[in-house]
Amino acid sequence: MHELPVTESILAIVLKHAEKNKVKRVVTISLRVGELSDLEDEWIQRYFDYLSKGTLAEGAKLEIERSPVVLQCGECGMSFHVNFREVDEVVCPRCSGKKNSLVSGREYFIKNIAVV
């Protein structure tokens, strides 16, 4: 259910930019969502379809790209990808350090809006 407020936010941003730029219709919205996000693509689209009825964005399709989980080692500074579903303990591949910080994987943002 947490997809609803996220989708409301996405729609508000899209409509703000569409009206500001005198857009006739929003066709496609490209989103980038981190792999660690528990947002479900199907539910984001369903909520978007419901919320956008009667707006410039009605009928727009969401293209959702998942961004990988990237960590940065706190000891040597190396950034590396992690498949969090296959790893029990995350260690740096260069120095085996365990003090890692998240660089990407939890974000969600609008990458592009295709309009007419």
C-alpha positions in Angstrom: 0.0 0.0 0.0 3.0 2.3 0.3 3.0 2.6 -3.5 0.0 4.9 -3.2 1.8 7.9 -1.6 4.8 7.4 -3.8 2.6 7.3 -6.9 0.7 10.4 -5.8 4.1 12.2 -5.5 5.2 11.1 -8.9 1.9 12.2 -10.5 2.1 15.6 -8.7 5.6 16.2 -10.0 4.7 15.2 -13.6 1.6 17.4 -13.7 3.5 20.3 -12.2 6.1 20.1 -15.0 3.5 19.4 -17.7 1.4 22.4 -16.8 4.5 24.7 -16.5 5.6 23.6 -20.0 2.1 23.8 -21.6 2.1 20.1 -22.4 -1.0 18.6 -24.1 -0.5 15.1 -22.9 2.0 13.0 -21.0 2.7 9.7 -22.9 5.5 8.0 -20.9 7.2 8.4 -17.6 10.6 6.8 -17.1 11.3 6.0 -13.5 14.4 4.6 -11.8 13.7 2.5 -8.7 16.4 0.9 -6.6 16.5 -2.9 -6.2 16.2 -2.6 -2.4 13.0 -0.6 -2.7 10.0 -2.8 -2.0 7.9 -0.8 -4.4 6.1 -3.2 -6.8 6.0 -2.1 -10.5 2.5 -3.4 -11.1 1.0 -1.6 -8.2 2.7 1.7 -9.1 1.2 1.5 -12.6 -2.2 0.5 -11.2 -2.3 3.4 -8.8 -1.0 5.8 -11.4 -3.8 4.7 -13.8 -6.4 5.3 -11.1 -4.9 8.7 -9.9 -4.2 10.1 -13.3 -7.8 9.8 -14.6 -9.0 13.1 -16.0 -5.5 14.6 -16.0 -2.9 15.3 -18.7 -1.2 12.1 -17.6 -4.2 9.8 -18.1 -3.2 6.7 -20.1 0.5 7.4 -19.6 2.7 4.3 -19.3 5.4 3.9 -16.7 8.7 2.5 -17.7 10.4 1.3 -14.6 14.1 0.6 -14.5 15.7 -1.0 -11.5 19.0 0.3 -10.3 21.5 -2.1 -8.7 22.6 -2.1 -5.1 26.0 -0.4 -5.0 28.0 -0.2 -1.8 31.2 1.7 -1.0 33.9 0.2 1.2 34.6 2.4 4.2 38.2 1.1 4.4 39.5 1.3 0.9 36.8 3.4 -0.9 36.0 0.9 -3.6 32.5 0.9 -4.9 31.0 -2.5 -5.9 27.7 -4.1 -6.9 26.0 -6.5 -4.6 23.3 -9.1 -5.4 21.6 -8.8 -2.0 19.5 -11.9 -2.6 22.6 -14.2 -3.0 24.8 -12.8 -0.2 24.7 -13.5 3.5 27.5 -11.2 4.5 28.8 -8.3 2.4 32.5 -7.8 2.3 34.6 -5.6 0.0 36.0 -7.6 -3.0 39.2 -5.7 -2.8 40.1 -5.6 0.9 37.5 -7.8 2.6 36.4 -4.8 4.6 33.0 -5.0 6.3 32.3 -1.3 6.9 30.3 -0.6 3.7 27.9 2.2 3.0 25.0 2.2 0.6 25.6 4.3 -2.6 22.5 3.3 -4.5 19.7 0.8 -4.5 17.0 2.5 -2.4 16.2 5.5 -4.6 13.3 6.3 -6.8 13.1 9.2 -9.1 11.7 10.4 -12.4 14.3 10.1 -15.2 12.3 11.3 -18.1 8.8 12.4 -19.2 7.7 11.9 -22.8 5.0 14.4 -23.8 3.0 15.6 -26.8 
